[in-house]
Amino acid sequence: MKTKELMKPLFLLVLGLVCATSQLRAEDGEEGWSLSVGVDAVSGYWWQGMKLADASLQPSVSFDYARGEVGLSMGAWASKSVSGDQYDELDLMVEATWRRFTFSVIDYYDFSQSFAPYNEGHSLDVGLSYTFSESLPLTLSAHALVLGNRYGDDVPTYVELSYPFSIWELDFNAVAGAVPMKSNYYDTSGINFVNLGLSAGHEFEVGSFVFPLTVQYNYNPEAGEHFFGAGIGCYFSVGL
């Protein structure tokens, strides 16, 4: 089947539902449909060991379903550079959760490129993650770009371990991300760590609104690049 024919149904499904990239979890017995709308203002956009832009606005809208250990999330997320002359992005995503496994398909689009399937600024990512347990919430995830411009790589792949934990009123998340092979896309000469980081955050609730505050530090050992970032968000969600 041709690439265009393969991706058209997925694209129409995601675009028609107008959903978000937020990960779905069935918690505290909450089941059914939910809708969430939000926006983050960040000092910089860091992704998988690469700084893509300086100060940016990142809106999202989510439409999720949860029932027991099964979940479905479909969505749209965007990043718009405040300066207007840097990287701008639109992502469409479908994500399914079963117990501790999560499978995702993400369509990445660079605003500066024409929206054609799949060209220099348009790519498709397939991901799988596994969370070990509630008592040990260590998550192992892997993402691969299977379509689009891969800079000469067969399939650019990124693998990450993340571990969330709390101290007092702050929520932390430690990450260690690596590229398991030589990659032109990630500019690595072999198996290398490209993303070591720690973030801290706290959420404030005002009525039905949630305001998350975050700070983060990331380091790419392969490129010798450091990143310090901060952000504030505003989210509103409602059950359907």
C-alpha positions as CSV (number, residue, x, y, z in Angstrom):
1,M,0.0,0.0,0.0
2,K,1.3,3.5,-0.8
3,T,2.3,5.8,2.0
4,K,-0.4,8.3,1.1
5,E,-3.1,5.7,1.1
6,L,-1.9,4.2,4.3
7,M,-1.8,7.5,6.3
8,K,-5.0,9.2,5.0
9,P,-7.4,7.3,7.3
10,L,-5.2,7.9,10.3
11,F,-4.9,11.6,9.6
12,L,-8.6,12.1,9.0
13,L,-9.4,10.2,12.3
14,V,-7.1,12.3,14.4
15,L,-7.9,15.6,12.7
16,G,-11.6,15.0,12.9
17,L,-11.5,14.2,16.7
18,V,-9.3,17.2,17.4
19,C,-7.6,15.7,20.4
20,A,-4.4,16.0,22.5
21,T,-1.1,14.4,23.2
22,S,-1.6,14.1,26.9
23,Q,-1.1,10.6,28.2
24,L,-4.3,8.9,29.4
25,R,-4.4,7.1,32.8
26,A,-7.4,5.6,34.5
27,E,-7.0,6.8,38.1
28,D,-9.1,6.9,41.2
29,G,-11.9,5.0,39.5
30,E,-12.6,7.8,37.0
31,E,-14.0,6.4,33.8
32,G,-15.7,7.6,30.6
33,W,-14.9,10.5,28.3
34,S,-13.1,13.7,29.2
35,L,-12.1,16.9,27.4
36,S,-9.1,19.1,28.3
37,V,-7.9,22.3,26.9
38,G,-4.6,24.1,27.8
39,V,-1.6,26.1,26.9
40,D,2.0,26.3,28.2
41,A,4.4,29.2,27.9
42,V,8.0,27.9,28.0
43,S,11.4,29.6,27.9
44,G,12.7,27.0,25.4
45,Y,11.6,23.9,23.6
46,W,13.8,20.8,24.2
47,W,13.0,17.4,22.6
48,Q,14.9,14.2,22.8
49,G,18.3,15.8,23.4
50,M,17.8,18.7,20.9
51,K,16.9,22.3,21.5
52,L,14.4,23.2,18.8
53,A,13.4,26.7,19.7
54,D,13.6,29.5,22.3
55,A,10.6,30.9,24.1
56,S,7.4,29.3,22.7
57,L,3.7,29.0,23.3
58,Q,2.4,25.4,23.3
59,P,-1.4,24.9,23.1
60,S,-3.2,21.6,23.3
61,V,-6.7,20.1,23.4
62,S,-7.5,16.6,24.6
63,F,-10.3,14.1,24.2
64,D,-9.7,10.9,26.2
65,Y,-11.6,7.8,27.2
66,A,-10.8,5.5,30.2
67,R,-12.4,2.3,31.4
68,G,-10.6,0.1,33.9
69,E,-7.1,-0.7,32.6
70,V,-7.9,0.4,29.1
71,G,-7.5,3.9,27.7
72,L,-7.6,5.8,24.5
73,S,-6.3,9.3,23.8
74,M,-6.2,11.2,20.5
75,G,-4.9,14.7,20.2
76,A,-3.3,17.7,18.8
77,W,-0.4,19.7,20.2
78,A,1.5,22.7,18.8
79,S,4.6,24.7,19.5
80,K,4.8,28.3,18.2
81,S,8.0,30.3,18.6
82,V,7.4,33.7,20.2
83,S,10.1,35.3,18.0
84,G,8.4,33.9,14.9
85,D,11.5,33.0,13.0
86,Q,12.3,29.6,14.7
87,Y,10.9,26.1,14.6
88,D,7.1,25.8,14.7
89,E,5.4,22.4,15.1
90,L,2.0,20.7,14.9
91,D,1.6,17.2,16.2
92,L,-1.4,14.8,15.8
93,M,-1.4,11.7,17.9
94,V,-3.3,8.5,18.7
95,E,-2.4,6.7,21.9
96,A,-3.8,3.4,23.4
97,T,-3.1,2.2,26.9
98,W,-3.6,-1.3,28.3
99,R,-2.5,-2.0,31.8
100,R,1.1,-0.7,32.0
101,F,1.7,-0.6,28.2
102,T,1.2,2.4,26.0
103,F,1.3,2.4,22.2
104,S,1.4,5.7,20.3
105,V,1.4,7.0,16.7
106,I,2.5,10.7,16.3
107,D,2.4,12.8,13.2
108,Y,5.0,15.6,13.3
109,Y,4.7,18.6,11.0
110,D,7.1,21.5,10.7
111,F,5.1,24.7,9.7
112,S,7.9,25.9,7.5
113,Q,7.5,22.9,5.2
114,S,4.7,22.0,2.8
115,F,2.2,19.5,4.3
116,A,2.9,16.6,2.0
117,P,3.1,12.9,3.1
118,Y,6.0,12.5,4.1
119,N,8.6,15.1,3.2
120,E,11.5,17.0,4.9
121,G,9.3,18.6,7.5
122,H,6.7,15.9,8.0
123,S,7.4,12.6,9.7
124,L,5.6,9.8,11.5
125,D,6.7,8.4,14.9
126,V,5.7,5.0,16.4
127,G,6.3,4.5,20.1
128,L,5.9,1.9,22.8
129,S,6.3,2.3,26.6
130,Y,6.1,0.1,29.6
131,T,5.7,1.3,33.3
132,F,7.0,-1.3,35.7
133,S,4.6,-0.9,38.6
134,E,2.9,1.7,40.8
135,S,5.5,1.1,43.6
136,L,8.3,1.4,41.0
137,P,7.0,3.9,38.4
138,L,10.0,3.5,36.2
139,T,9.0,3.8,32.5
140,L,10.9,2.5,29.6
141,S,9.9,3.9,26.2
142,A,11.1,3.7,22.6
143,H,10.3,5.8,19.6
144,A,11.1,5.4,16.0
145,L,10.6,7.7,13.0
146,V,9.2,5.3,10.4
147,L,8.2,7.8,7.7
148,G,9.5,11.2,6.5
149,N,13.0,12.8,6.3
150,R,15.3,10.6,8.3
151,Y,18.6,12.2,7.3
152,G,19.9,9.1,5.7
153,D,19.1,6.8,8.7
154,D,17.2,3.6,8.2
155,V,14.9,4.2,11.2
156,P,16.0,6.9,13.7
157,T,15.3,5.5,17.1
158,Y,15.3,7.0,20.6
159,V,15.1,5.0,23.9
160,E,14.4,6.6,27.3
161,L,14.1,5.7,30.9
162,S,12.1,8.1,33.1
163,Y,11.4,8.0,36.8
164,P,8.9,10.4,38.6
165,F,9.1,11.0,42.3
166,S,7.9,13.6,44.8
167,I,9.7,15.5,47.6
168,W,7.5,17.6,49.8
169,E,5.2,19.5,47.5
170,L,7.3,19.2,44.4
171,D,7.0,16.6,41.6
172,F,10.2,15.6,40.0
173,N,11.0,13.6,36.9
174,A,14.4,12.2,36.0
175,V,15.2,11.0,32.4
176,A,18.0,9.3,30.6
177,G,17.6,9.1,26.9
178,A,19.9,7.3,24.4
179,V,20.2,6.6,20.7
180,P,21.0,2.8,20.2
181,M,22.9,3.2,17.0
182,K,24.9,5.6,14.7
183,S,22.5,8.3,13.6
184,N,22.6,11.3,11.3
185,Y,19.3,12.4,12.6
186,Y,20.5,12.7,16.2
187,D,24.1,13.4,15.1
188,T,25.6,10.4,17.0
189,S,28.6,8.2,16.1
190,G,27.2,5.1,17.8
191,I,25.4,4.1,20.9
192,N,25.3,7.3,23.0
193,F,23.3,9.1,25.7
194,V,21.8,12.3,24.2
195,N,19.4,13.4,26.9
196,L,20.1,13.4,30.7
197,G,17.7,15.6,32.6
198,L,15.7,16.5,35.7
199,S,12.6,18.5,36.0
200,A,10.6,19.8,39.0
201,G,7.1,21.1,39.1
202,H,4.1,22.0,41.2
203,E,0.4,22.5,40.3
204,F,-1.8,25.2,41.6
205,E,-5.6,24.8,41.4
206,V,-8.0,27.8,41.1
207,G,-11.5,26.6,40.7
208,S,-11.7,24.3,37.7
209,F,-8.3,25.6,36.4
210,V,-4.9,24.0,37.0
211,F,-1.7,26.1,36.7
212,P,1.4,23.9,36.5
213,L,4.8,25.5,37.1
214,T,8.0,23.7,35.9
215,V,11.7,24.1,35.8
216,Q,14.1,21.7,34.0
217,Y,17.7,21.0,33.2
218,N,18.9,18.8,30.4
219,Y,22.3,17.8,29.1
220,N,23.3,16.1,25.8
221,P,26.7,14.4,26.5
222,E,27.2,13.6,22.8
223,A,26.8,17.2,21.7
224,G,28.0,18.8,24.9
225,E,24.9,20.9,25.1
226,H,23.2,22.2,28.2
227,F,19.6,23.4,28.5
228,F,17.9,25.3,31.3
229,G,14.1,25.9,30.9
230,A,11.0,27.0,32.8
231,G,7.4,27.1,32.0
232,I,3.9,27.9,33.2
233,G,0.7,26.4,32.0
234,C,-3.1,26.8,32.3
235,Y,-5.4,23.8,31.9
236,F,-9.1,23.2,32.1
237,S,-10.8,19.8,31.9
238,V,-14.3,18.5,32.1
239,G,-16.0,15.1,32.1
240,L,-18.3,14.3,29.2
